[in-house]
Amino acid sequence: MARISSIPVEAMSGYNTTQAAKKVGVSKRTLLEWIYRGLLKEPTKLEVMGTVWRIWKNDDVSRARKIKGTMKRGPKPKKPK
């Protein structure tokens, strides 16, 4: 992970995790879950002044869309009576 004090121009051409999730059509939590479960390769990470940013490129978003296409929705949890 690169440590920098300002955001480089090339990072601005990507998306943050929230923006990438909207493009894919899933929640931010879902994208992060796919990364943690090993279903999706983690995008480039940058640390800017102590904050870690994932920079999603168009290829990363495309891979996430393919994963979404293979997923099936599970049953909704039953509500307690």
Buried (B, 14 or more C-beta within 10 A) or exposed (E): EEEEEEEEEEBEEBBBBEEBBEBBEBEBEBBBEBBEEEBBEEBBEBEBEEEEBBBBBEEBBEBBEEBBEEEEEEEEEEEEE
